[in-house]
Amino acid sequence: MIDKLKTIGITELILGEIIILILFWLSDEFLALLLSIMVTAISFGVLIISLIAEKIEKSKVSKKYFITIFLLGFTPIAVGAIFYFVNQGISFE
């Protein structure tokens, strides 16, 4: 099981996140909005701290890590924006 998790690429990870977010947006908009805000804030926080640490002292972390963290933070914004425009706003009813 762990070996399969190590072989997951960026595409599969982002597609999995998109599917989970779509399911949340379809079932409960309020929970989906909160989840999207939390995932985005945490991802961009980790990205900023990682970039600062990388500037202070170079590490052997590949560029793929930074791209992955950025995409994990950007995906909830994109999915939320799509649902916002499709539903013509957000309704918490």
N, C-alpha and C positions, 0 to 999 in steps of 0.2 A: 504494500500500500504506500509506504513512504517512498519507494523507488519510483512509483508512478507520479507522485506529487512533484518529485524533482525534475521530471521530464515535461511538465506542463509549460507551454510557451506563453508569451505575452498575449497572443491572439486568443487562446483558450481561456486564459484568466479574465480578459476583458469581456469576452462573450458570456462567460459565466456570471460576471458581475451585472452585465446588461440584462440577462434573463431574470436574475433575482430582483433587480430593481424594477423591471417591468411588472413582475408579479406583485410586488409591493404597491406600485402605482395603480394597478388595476383593482387591488383589494381595499386599500386604505390610503387615501392621499395624504392625510396628516402624518401618519407613521412613515410613509415614503419620503415626505419632505424632511422630517426630522432625521431619518436615516441618511438621506442624501447630504444634508448639511454636516452631519457628524463625520461621515466618511470623507467628504471633501476637506473639512478642516483638519482632520487627523492626517490625511495623506499629504496635504500641502505643508503641514507643520513638520512632519517627518522629512519631507523633501528639503525644506529650508534648512533644517538642522543638519541634514546630511551634506548639503552643499557647503554650508559654513565649515563643517568639520573637514570636508575635502579641500577647501581653500587653505585651512590652517595647516593640515598635514596630509600629503598625498597618500592615498591608500590603493589597494589593488582591486577596488570595487569597479566593476565594468560600467560602461555608459548605459548598458541595458537596464541596470538597476534604477538609475535615475529616470529613464524613459518610462519604465514600468510604474514607478511611484507617481509620476506625473499623470499618466493615463488612468491610473486607479482613482486619482482625485478629480480628473476632468470628466470621466464617464458619468457620474451622478449629475453633474451640471447639464450635460448634453441630454441625458434621458429626461431629466426634470423639465428642461426647456421644451423638448418635443411634446411631453404630456401637457405642459402649460398651454402651448399653442393649439394643440389638438382639442383640448377640453375648453378652450377659450377662457382660461383662468383656473384658479384653484378654489374648490368648494369643499369645506370641511363638514358638510352635512352627512 
